[in-house]
């Protein structure tokens, strides 16, 4: 059976809309109380399972981790899709960022949704939904983002974070110190989003079970402790993540090009190593499409969920899907169930295959993320 995400579960898409409601005391999905300033700190790759396992190295964060402080990231469990859901309050089927790489149907190419933006794609129209930051400023509130300088002018920032003032800061400690300064600034109530990519970068490089990852977690926890100590009762802080992570050894990589018949009729390979999105040649007959689906099902169903686009949409993988978003989703999706990652040996680089930490599919280690409440939000 295919996994079917439950629509009644709290997810990452509920976080910023609830913070916006907390600014005027409106009811919200997270039951957040009214505050003057709301801060969301998103730690890329810090899944609930990883935090629980390393709780002794993150006393401040782990103290706030309990049965109600774990939510779903959404699907696919990849940064571009998850951060867009956070920023818009909508699932990928509505905002249009459906994977790490996705099909640009107009230009018949696969585009990296984090770093592959160029003049052929307009961020203002590719990401289809208004952001929570735009809604906040339209309502008279402040909206700001703190992140690394290198992301300030990226296409993804323009797509997902539009409406917010971007405040660059170099290190994790610098970003959280800048957040403290923002909280003390005079002005209207507002929302601040702080992005920390460092743990995810280390996980990709050497794995989340490495000493390097634990050391970075410890330093992050210390910076959070300092920020929490500076919060006033009218300041609310939420700490969350876009996804968790699994360490996948290179001997567990599945090279999809080793059997040429598996790629006959496939025009583009998109998605993530943990969740392929395969786009078929448009001139395939119905019989050829059925044979291709059967071939992948026979080969991979013992270690992955194999779903056609319509099956994935019916199972609510992407939430409600707009007509203009549907062609961006693969004709066939291969979402890993076992501890494996898929690569196309024809295009995979040594750097790409050296990646240890992986995410993108439905395992609890990937989907379940913390939602930790501090300051004014700890009253909820």
Buried (B, 14 or more C-beta within 10 A) or exposed (E): EBBEBEEEEBBBBBBBBBBBBBBEEEEBBBEBBBBBBBBBBBBBBBBBBBBBBBBEBBEBBBBBBEEEBBBBBBBBBBBBBBBBBBBBBBBBBBBBBBBBBBBBEEEEBBBBBBEBBEEEBEBEEBBBBBBBBBBBBEEEBBBBBBBBEEBBEBBBBBBBBBBBBBBBBEEBBBBBBBBBEBBEEEEEBBBBBBBBBBBBBBBBBBBBBBEBBBEBBBBBBBBBBEBBEBBEEEBBBBBBBBBBBBBBEEEBBBBBBEEEEBBEBBBBBBBBBBBBBBBBBEEBEEEBBEBBBEBBBEBBEEBBBBBBBEBBBEBBBBBEBBEEBBBBBBBBBBBBBEBBBBBBEEEBEEEEBEBBBBBBBBBEBBBBBBBBBBBBBBEB
